[in-house]
Each structure stands twice: as C-alpha cells, then as structure tokens.
Amino acid sequence: MIEIRNLHKTFKAKAGPVHAVRGVGFEARDGEITGLLGPNGAGKTTTLRMLYTLMKPDEGDVRVDGLDAHREATAVRQRLGVLPDARGVYKRLTARENIAYFGALHGLDAGTIAARIEQLAETLVMEDFLDRRTEGFSQGQRTKTAIARALVHDPRNVILDEPTNGLDVMTTRGLRGFLRRLRDEGRCVIFSSHIMQEVAALCDRIVVIAHGEVRAIGTPDELRAATGLDDLEDVFVRLADLDQGEAA
Ligand SMILES: Nc1ncnc2c1ncn2[C@@H]1O[C@H](COP(=O)(O)OP(=O)(O)OP(=O)(O)O)[C@@H](O)[C@H]1O
C-alpha cells in the first residue's frame, strides 16, 4: 500500500524554476494496479522518483505499508521493487549476473537468488539471453532484465516507470499478464504511462496527472462518467487539457 500526500518538487533551471510536481496526492492499494497517466513532462517520473526515495520532496510525504519514506528509507526500499526510467543495467554483466547482484544487495542467499532467477526468467521469457552480457541487448531485453532485477527480492510494492516503452506487442502482452499476476497475489502495483489505452487495458484505477497536478482519479468508467465522454482518448485529452495532436 502506498499513500502519497501533497507532494511538491521544483527544479532550478537557468530560464527560471520548473514546478514539476505541485501538490500531487493519491493512494495505491494492495491487490490493485494503479496507473499514473499524463502527457510528456506532466511530472510522472518526478513523482515516482520521490515515491521510491531517490529524490526528496520539497513538501509532502510518502508512506509505504505505513512507513515514512523519508525517515525509514531503508525499510521502505526493501518493500519496493522499482523499474526506473533509466533502466541502467550493467553492460559488462550478463542478465543473470545483473539480477543476482541486486539479490545480493538485498541480502538474499545464493540458493534463494538462483531460484528467484529461474522463476523470473521463465515468467518473463528470458531464457534465450539470460547468460549473455547485456551489452548489445535490445530495448525489450534490457527492460526485462531491469524488471527481473527489480523483483528479485519479492517486494510487496512494485513501481514501474513506463514499463512497455519500446516493447513489441507480444512482449507487452506478456508483461500485462505478469503485472496482473502480481496484482492477483495482493501486491500494490503502480506504473506510469502517457498512453490512455495502455493504462485502461490494465489498471484498476487511473490517476490523471497534468502540469504537475492530479486532474482526476477513478476507474475508466468513472472517468468517462465524470467527463460525459465515451472515447477514452477524448477523456484523457479533456482531463489533461491537451490539444488533440498531443494526445498520442
Ligand atoms: N532534474 C531536473 N532538472 C530540471 N527540470 C527537471 C528535472 N527533472 C524533471 N524536470 C522537469 O520537470 C517536468 C516534469 O518532468 P517529468 O520527467 O517528471 O515528466 P514525465 O511526466 O515523466 O514526462 P515524460 O512522459 O516525458 O517522461 C518537466 O518539465 C521536466 O523538464
């Protein structure tokens, strides 16, 4: 369970301050997939970075399973599996070694790590490239490696920044099935996307974010009812104040 309240983050830039996140708050429940949906530059990645303790908010707080993300950062990190926007796999290591290294950092023993890798590699269909160095990996292979690495310690809460970016149709379908399974196991799953159809296909609840603010929270049907629009892309365009051309 992840609760975030009144998060603010402003970056200093030469041209003036950028108010990336302005009072974002929502709750992501266990046993649900929560989608953070917003156009480019809306503040999704910045929100997620604060959520997984990489960045300190200027204001507001984050609680993970009731623990304060700032004061109890180590305990919170143990409860989180994170796919960051920069996948950052080590290119001199094989996929297996990348995953095992994170398992060791989490304090798992060798037997547990080996068993988890077998399980994750099967679920994510990684057997063909598991023992290759990641240098030269396709985007999908790198993403799968980073997802497996994020999940090696069997976290209760899973945060994925644009997980399907650059993945082909079959890999995306596989990943959706995988995220549903995590949800059905009672985990809290949050992922971000700028594609309404993507979020609608998978999420129990959608948090629409634009210009650093939450514009609406609800199921796809609730968002349709709130806007009086049928087409989900139109719903997104309306809620995020987009011109038609920016929606894709
Ligand atoms: N380190 C930083 N320094 C300055 N500005 C930043 C920094 N990180 C983010 N921003 C700005 O904050 C705003 C929100 O960025 P963020 O990456 O959170 O958006 P996003 O919703 O994830 O977008 P996208 O879908 O394009 O990835 C943008 O205007 C971005 O340029």
The ligand as a Gaussian input file, in Angstrom:
#p B3LYP/6-31G(d) Opt

LIG

0 1
 N       16.433000      17.243000     -12.834000
 C       15.627000      18.135000     -13.426000
 N       16.022000      19.421000     -13.604000
 C       15.223000      20.326000     -14.207000
 N       13.976000      20.054000     -14.650000
 C       13.525000      18.799000     -14.499000
 C       14.334000      17.770000     -13.882000
 N       13.615000      16.621000     -13.876000
 C       12.434000      16.910000     -14.452000
 N       12.369000      18.201000     -14.833000
 C       11.230000      18.900000     -15.469000
 O       10.088000      18.625000     -14.704000
 C        8.947000      18.434000     -15.550000
 C        8.343000      17.069000     -15.271000
 O        9.233000      16.067000     -15.737000
 P        8.951000      14.506000     -15.572000
 O       10.139000      13.784000     -16.093000
 O        8.528000      14.252000     -14.182000
 O        7.712000      14.308000     -16.545000
 P        7.011000      12.961000     -17.096000
 O        5.551000      13.102000     -16.833000
 O        7.698000      11.779000     -16.540000
 O        7.263000      13.104000     -18.661000
 P        7.593000      12.012000     -19.843000
 O        6.312000      11.307000     -20.170000
 O        8.020000      12.929000     -20.960000
 O        8.680000      11.110000     -19.338000
 C        9.443000      18.614000     -16.967000
 O        9.183000      19.961000     -17.357000
 C       10.933000      18.354000     -16.860000
 O       11.651000      19.063000     -17.852000

